[in-house]
Amino acid sequence: MMELELLIIIVIFAFAFEFVDTSLGGGYGTILTPLLLLLSFHRLDIVPAILFSEIFTGISGATMHHFYGNADFSRKARINWRVIILISLLGIGATIFAVFLAIKLDKIIIDTYIGILVLSMGILMILNRKYRFSWKKIGIIGTISAFNKSISGGGFGPLITAGQVVSGRDTKNSIATALACEAPICLVGLMTYFLLNPITIDFILLSLALIIGALPATIFGAFMTKKMKNEKLFKQLTGSFIIFLGIFVILKTYKIIFP
């Protein structure tokens, strides 16, 4: 059984990293996973707990972004809904495949792959490289991102956000859409974990702590995004943070930090 002090620490972590995730488009699972590993949780409890909490934060975050006017998820916003549906459908297949690999594949291989991929997308974003929008690009990005999420608990938001921006979509819409895609993909990933692994008390307590901390952070994170008026500056800030996440994952993987 977890001690109350540990649960409080997890709640605080969840709030802080979900605030960053909702406002800048990533970081919740990417940073939270290694920190929870340092707190001696098992990876097969951490990843499904993060997936479970992000079902709620994905819905809440997208709703808050719509409420604050950062993105439009009304019936008239057909392109946003088409992006969400495409990424979700392709991501579901990648998610199921990723969960099977997560149980068998070496952790260093997984984390190195994610770190390099996220770092590369952040650099493209900072360099302001834009390519012509295509549904094929969005589909590829969505598939890879969902694979990342279910195999390690992180790597979805940064790649989806940066990938959409590089493909020509504006930053705020990209962040909000990434959050909206998380709910169905995380739900499928969670169900697959349940089929392959038993539910533990650590998973239940960890999930509750993450939800309690992360859910209210979506309100403040979306409001922070609304206050960012300079699109170019906001894109540079988001790209810089995504580069940081990529470097963080690589350094952590090879125990340069958190040995």
C-alpha positions as CSV (number, residue, x, y, z in Angstrom):
1,M,0.0,0.0,0.0
2,M,1.3,3.5,-0.9
3,E,1.9,6.0,1.8
4,L,-0.1,9.2,1.8
5,E,3.0,11.4,1.3
6,L,3.9,9.5,-1.9
7,L,0.4,9.9,-3.3
8,I,0.5,13.6,-2.6
9,I,3.8,13.9,-4.5
10,I,2.3,12.0,-7.5
11,V,-0.7,14.4,-7.5
12,I,1.6,17.4,-7.6
13,F,3.7,15.9,-10.4
14,A,0.6,15.0,-12.4
15,F,-0.8,18.6,-12.1
16,A,2.5,20.2,-13.1
17,F,3.2,18.0,-16.1
18,E,-0.4,18.0,-17.3
19,F,-0.4,21.8,-17.2
20,V,2.7,21.8,-19.5
21,D,1.1,19.0,-21.7
22,T,-2.1,20.9,-22.2
23,S,-0.5,24.3,-22.8
24,L,2.5,23.2,-24.9
25,G,1.4,19.9,-26.5
26,G,3.4,17.3,-24.6
27,G,5.4,16.2,-21.6
28,Y,3.0,14.5,-19.3
29,G,3.8,10.8,-20.1
30,T,7.3,11.6,-21.4
31,I,8.6,13.1,-18.1
32,L,6.2,11.4,-15.7
33,T,7.2,7.8,-16.7
34,P,10.9,8.0,-15.7
35,L,10.0,9.9,-12.5
36,L,7.5,7.2,-11.5
37,L,10.2,4.6,-12.3
38,L,12.5,6.4,-9.9
39,L,9.8,6.1,-7.2
40,S,10.0,2.3,-7.7
41,F,6.8,1.7,-9.6
42,H,6.7,-1.1,-12.1
43,R,6.6,-0.1,-15.8
44,L,3.6,-2.4,-16.4
45,D,1.7,-0.4,-13.7
46,I,2.9,3.0,-14.8
47,V,2.1,2.9,-18.5
48,P,-1.6,1.7,-18.1
49,A,-2.1,4.2,-15.3
50,I,-0.9,7.0,-17.5
51,L,-3.1,5.8,-20.3
52,F,-6.1,5.6,-17.9
53,S,-5.6,9.2,-16.7
54,E,-5.1,10.6,-20.2
55,I,-8.5,9.3,-21.3
56,F,-9.9,11.9,-18.9
57,T,-7.4,14.6,-19.5
58,G,-7.6,14.2,-23.3
59,I,-11.4,14.8,-23.2
60,S,-11.1,17.6,-20.6
61,G,-8.1,19.3,-22.3
62,A,-9.8,19.3,-25.8
63,T,-13.0,20.7,-24.2
64,M,-11.1,23.5,-22.5
65,H,-9.3,24.4,-25.6
66,H,-12.6,24.6,-27.4
67,F,-14.1,26.7,-24.6
68,Y,-11.2,29.2,-24.6
69,G,-11.3,29.5,-28.4
70,N,-7.9,27.9,-29.1
71,A,-9.5,25.3,-31.4
72,D,-12.9,24.6,-32.8
73,F,-14.5,21.2,-32.2
74,S,-18.0,22.1,-33.2
75,R,-19.9,20.2,-36.0
76,K,-18.8,22.8,-38.5
77,A,-15.0,22.1,-37.8
78,R,-14.8,19.3,-40.3
79,I,-11.1,19.3,-40.8
80,N,-10.4,19.0,-37.1
81,W,-12.8,16.1,-36.7
82,R,-11.3,14.4,-39.8
83,V,-7.8,14.7,-38.3
84,I,-9.1,13.3,-35.0
85,I,-10.9,10.4,-36.6
86,L,-8.0,9.5,-38.9
87,I,-5.3,9.6,-36.2
88,S,-7.6,7.7,-33.8
89,L,-8.4,4.9,-36.2
90,L,-4.9,4.4,-37.4
91,G,-3.6,4.8,-33.9
92,I,-5.8,2.0,-32.5
93,G,-4.1,-0.6,-34.6
94,A,-0.6,0.7,-33.7
95,T,-1.6,0.8,-30.0
96,I,-2.5,-2.9,-29.9
97,F,0.7,-3.8,-31.6
98,A,2.8,-1.6,-29.3
99,V,1.4,-3.1,-26.1
100,F,2.5,-6.5,-27.1
101,L,6.0,-5.1,-27.9
102,A,6.1,-3.2,-24.7
103,I,6.0,-6.4,-22.7
104,K,8.8,-8.1,-24.7
105,L,11.0,-5.4,-26.3
106,D,14.2,-4.1,-24.6
107,K,13.5,-0.7,-22.8
108,I,16.6,0.9,-24.2
109,I,15.6,0.3,-27.8
110,I,12.1,1.7,-27.1
111,D,13.3,4.9,-25.4
112,T,16.2,5.6,-27.8
113,Y,13.8,5.4,-30.7
114,I,11.3,7.8,-29.1
115,G,13.9,10.3,-28.0
116,I,15.4,10.6,-31.4
117,L,12.0,10.9,-33.1
118,V,10.7,13.6,-30.7
119,L,14.0,15.5,-30.9
120,S,13.9,15.5,-34.7
121,M,10.3,16.8,-34.9
122,G,11.2,19.6,-32.4
123,I,14.2,20.7,-34.5
124,L,12.0,20.8,-37.6
125,M,9.5,22.9,-35.7
126,I,12.2,25.4,-34.5
127,L,13.6,25.6,-38.0
128,N,10.1,26.6,-39.2
129,R,10.2,23.9,-41.8
130,K,6.7,23.4,-43.2
131,Y,5.6,20.9,-45.8
132,R,2.4,20.8,-47.8
133,F,-0.5,19.4,-45.8
134,S,-1.6,15.9,-46.7
135,W,-3.8,13.3,-45.1
136,K,-1.1,10.7,-45.7
137,K,1.4,12.7,-43.5
138,I,-1.2,13.1,-40.8
139,G,-2.0,9.4,-40.9
140,I,1.7,8.4,-40.6
141,I,2.3,10.8,-37.7
142,G,-0.8,9.6,-35.9
143,T,0.2,5.9,-36.3
144,I,3.8,6.5,-35.0
145,S,2.6,8.7,-32.1
146,A,0.0,6.1,-30.9
147,F,2.7,3.4,-31.1
148,N,5.0,5.6,-28.9
149,K,2.3,6.3,-26.4
150,S,1.3,2.7,-25.8
151,I,4.8,1.3,-25.8
152,S,6.3,3.7,-23.2
153,G,3.6,6.0,-21.8
154,G,5.0,9.1,-23.6
155,G,5.9,10.4,-26.9
156,F,2.4,11.0,-28.3
157,G,1.7,14.7,-27.6
158,P,5.1,16.1,-28.7
159,L,5.1,14.1,-32.0
160,I,1.4,14.8,-32.9
161,T,1.7,18.5,-32.1
162,A,5.0,19.0,-33.9
163,G,4.0,16.8,-36.8
164,Q,0.8,18.8,-37.4
165,V,2.6,22.1,-37.2
166,V,5.3,21.0,-39.6
167,S,2.5,19.8,-41.9
168,G,1.0,23.3,-42.0
169,R,-1.5,23.5,-39.2
170,D,-1.4,26.2,-36.6
171,T,0.1,25.5,-33.2
172,K,-2.9,26.0,-30.9
173,N,-5.1,23.8,-33.1
174,S,-2.4,21.1,-33.2
175,I,-2.1,21.0,-29.4
176,A,-5.9,20.8,-28.9
177,T,-6.3,18.1,-31.6
178,A,-3.5,16.0,-30.1
179,L,-5.3,16.0,-26.8
180,A,-8.6,15.1,-28.4
181,C,-6.9,12.1,-30.1
182,E,-5.5,10.8,-26.9
183,A,-8.8,9.5,-25.3
184,P,-9.8,6.8,-27.8
185,I,-6.2,5.7,-28.3
186,C,-5.4,5.5,-24.6
187,L,-8.7,3.6,-24.0
188,V,-7.7,0.9,-26.5
189,G,-4.2,0.7,-25.1
190,L,-5.5,0.4,-21.5
191,M,-7.9,-2.4,-22.5
192,T,-5.1,-4.3,-24.2
193,Y,-2.9,-4.0,-21.1
194,F,-5.8,-5.4,-19.0
195,L,-6.1,-8.4,-21.3
196,L,-2.4,-9.2,-20.9
197,N,-1.7,-8.2,-17.3
198,P,-3.6,-8.4,-14.0
199,I,-4.9,-5.3,-12.4
200,T,-2.8,-4.4,-9.3
201,I,-3.5,-2.2,-6.3
202,D,-0.6,0.0,-7.3
203,F,-2.2,0.5,-10.7
204,I,-5.5,1.6,-9.0
205,L,-3.9,4.0,-6.5
206,L,-1.5,5.4,-9.1
207,S,-4.3,6.0,-11.5
208,L,-6.5,7.8,-9.0
209,A,-3.5,10.0,-7.9
210,L,-2.8,10.9,-11.5
211,I,-6.4,11.8,-12.3
212,I,-6.8,13.9,-9.2
213,G,-3.7,15.9,-10.1
214,A,-3.9,16.1,-13.9
215,L,-7.6,16.8,-14.5
216,P,-7.8,20.3,-13.0
217,A,-4.5,21.2,-14.7
218,T,-6.3,21.0,-18.1
219,I,-8.3,24.1,-17.3
220,F,-5.2,26.2,-16.4
221,G,-3.2,24.8,-19.3
222,A,-5.8,25.7,-22.0
223,F,-6.1,29.1,-20.5
224,M,-2.3,29.6,-20.7
225,T,-2.5,28.7,-24.4
226,K,-5.2,31.2,-24.9
227,K,-3.0,34.0,-23.5
228,M,-0.2,33.2,-26.0
229,K,-1.0,35.8,-28.7
230,N,2.2,35.6,-30.8
231,E,1.9,32.5,-33.0
232,K,5.6,32.6,-34.1
233,L,6.8,33.0,-30.5
234,F,4.4,30.3,-29.3
235,K,5.6,27.9,-32.0
236,Q,9.3,28.5,-31.1
237,L,8.5,28.0,-27.4
238,T,6.6,24.7,-28.1
239,G,9.4,23.5,-30.4
240,S,12.0,24.3,-27.8
241,F,10.1,22.3,-25.2
242,I,9.7,19.3,-27.6
243,I,13.5,19.4,-28.3
244,F,14.0,19.4,-24.5
245,L,11.8,16.3,-24.2
246,G,13.7,14.5,-26.8
247,I,17.0,15.2,-25.2
248,F,15.6,14.3,-21.8
249,V,14.5,10.9,-23.0
250,I,17.9,10.2,-24.6
251,L,19.9,11.3,-21.5
252,K,17.6,9.3,-19.2
253,T,17.8,6.2,-21.4
254,Y,21.6,6.1,-21.2
255,K,21.6,7.0,-17.5
256,I,23.4,10.3,-18.0
257,I,20.6,11.7,-15.8
258,F,18.6,9.7,-13.3
259,P,21.3,6.9,-13.1
